[in-house]
Amino acid sequence: MTRTGFRSVGRGFTARLARHKAAPHEIDQQGHRGMTLIELCIVIVILAVLMATGVATLMRARVTSNEAAAIAGLRAIYSAQFAYTAGCGQGFYATSLVVLGAKPPGNPQGYLSEDLGSSLTPARNGYTFALAPGAGGITVSEDCNGNETFTHYYASSAPAVLGQTGTRAFAITQAGTVWEATGAVPPDEPFEPPDRMAQ
C-alpha cells in the first residue's frame, strides 16, 4: 500500500475514533454537544420539583392573605357595630350585615362597606361572612330605619373551600376579640379551648 493509501486509511480511522469518543452525545454541524435522554429526564425532574415547590409556596401565601383579610373583615364588622349602636341602633346592635350597610337618615353611606354590607352572607377573599344573635342575645326595639336590633351579636367568617382558600375559621362578638378555630367551622360561644385568639 502506498503512503497515500496509508494516509487515507489513517484519516478514516481517526474520524471514526472521534465519532466514537463523542458518543453517546450528538454533535451538530457547529460542534455543539447535545443532551442525552438521561440528562433531559434529570432536567425535567428538577423543573417539576421547582414548579411543585413554587405552587405550594404560592398557595400558602394565598391562604395566609385570605385569612388576614377574613380577620380584617370581622374587625370592620365590629367597628361598624360599635358606630351603629352609638347612632342608628340607639344602644343596640344590627341584626344583619345588610342593616349595617344601609344608609341611616341624613348620612351619605352606611356603617359597613358595600362588599360586606350588601348581602346577608357576603363572600370576600375566599371567605363567607355571617351575622347572628350572640349568646344570650334577644331581639329588641327598632333602629332609626325601623329595623329590629340585637342585645348581643356574633359575627363569623369561614373559608369557602377548606385548604384552598383558608385553613381556619373566625368569629367575633361585641367584646371585640377575634377568635379562631382550625377547620371550616367558626368557633362558637362560649369561646374555650381548642378555640384561641386569632394571631
N, C-alpha and C positions, 0 to 999 in steps of 0.2 A: 504494500500500500504506500502511496506517495505521501510526502509531507502534507500536501493539500488535503488529501483524504483524511489523514490523522487529525488535522485541524478541524475539519468539518465534523468528524465524529466527536471530537472533544467539545466543540461548541454545542452540539446536540445534547451531549451528556450533561454539560454544565447547565443548560436551560432546563432539562428535566429535573436536575437536582434542585435548582432554585424553586421550581414549581412545587416540588415535594416538601421543601422546607417551609413554604408559605402555607401549605395545607395544615389544619383544616380551614384556615381563613381564605376568603376570596380576595383577590387584588384587582381593583378596577384599572382602567386604562391610565388613570392619573397616578397610580401607585398607592391609593388609599386602601387600607385593610378593612374589610367588612366585619360584621359581628357573627359569631356562631349562634346556633339556636339556643344553646345553654345560656350564653351571655344575655341574649334577648329575653329569655324567660326570667332570669335574675332581675333584670331591669324592670320588667313588668311587675314582678312580685314586690319590689321596692316601691314602685309607684303606687301599687294597690294599698300597701301598708300606710304610706304617707297620706293617701286620699282618705282612708278609713279614719286615721288619726285626726285629720283636718275636719272631717264631717262630725266626728264625736265632739271635738272641741267647739265647733260651731253650734251644735245642738245644746251643749251645756251652757254656752254663753246666751243663747236664745232663751232657755228655761230660766236662767238667772235674771235676765232682763224682764221677762214676763212676770216673775214672782215679785220683783221690785215694783213693777207697775201695779200689781194687784194690791200690795201693801199701801202704795201711794193713793190708790183709788179709795180704799177704806178710810184712810185718813182724810181724804177730801170729803167723804160722806160724813165723817164725824164733825168736821169743821162746818159743813152745811147744816147739819142738825143743830149744832151749837148756835149758829146765827138764826136759824129758823125758830128755835124755842125762845130766843130773845126778842123775836119780831112777830112774824105772822102766826107762829104756834102758840103765842100767849102762855109760855111756860111749859108747853108740852112738845112732843116730837112728831115728825111727819110719819104717816103710815106707809108711804111708798116712795120710791126714788122719783116717780113721776111728779108727786106732790112737791118734792124738793126742787124739781126742775121748773115748776110752774112759776110764773111771774106774780108776785104779790101786787096789790093795787098801788099804783104810783111808782113802781120800780121797773126799770127797763129790762131786767133779767132776773132769772130765778136764783135760788141759793146754790144750785148744783149745775155744773156744765152740761151741755146737751148730750155729750157722749155717754154720760151716766144717768142723766135725768130725763131722757126721752122714752124710756121703756121700763116696764116692771122688773125685768131681768136682763139688763143690758150685757152685751159681750164686748170686752175690750182687751186687746193684747193677749188673747188666748185664755182669758178668764171670764167667768159668768158671775155677775153680782146680783144680790138679792137683799131685800129688807123685810123684816118680820117683827112682831112684838117681842120684847125682851122678856126674860124670866120674871114672872110676877107682874108683867105689864098688862094693862087693860086699855080699852078704847074709851076716850073721854070726849070732852067738848070740841066744838068745831073751831077751825082756824080762821084767819081773815078771808080765806077764799071759800069758806063753807065746808071744808074737808074735816073729817074726824081726825083725832090725834091719839098718840100713844103716850102712856106714862113712862114706858121703857121701850127701848128698841134693840134689835140685834141685826147687824149687817154682816154679810158673808161674801166671800169670793172663792170660787172653786175652779180648778183647771178644766178646760173644755175637753182636752184629751190628756189623760194622765200619762206622764212620762214624756210626752211630746211638747205640750205647752206649759207644763208645770208638774212638780212632784209634791207640792204642799198646798193645803187649803187654809184659808184665813178667816178670822171673824173679829168684830169689834162691837162694843156696846157704848152706852153713854159714859162709861168710866174712862174711855179714851185709850185703852191699851189694845194693841193688835195681838191676837193670839194665833198660833199656827198648829197644824197637825199634819203629819205625813200621810199622803194619800189624797183622794178626791173628795172626802167628806170633811167639811169645816168643823172645827172644834165647837162643842156645844156647851151651854151654860149648865151648871157652874163649871168654870174652867178649872181643870185639875189635871195632874199627870195622867197620861203622857202628853197632854196639851202643854204648850210652852209659849212664852212671849216671843214674838217674831223678831228675828235678827235682821 
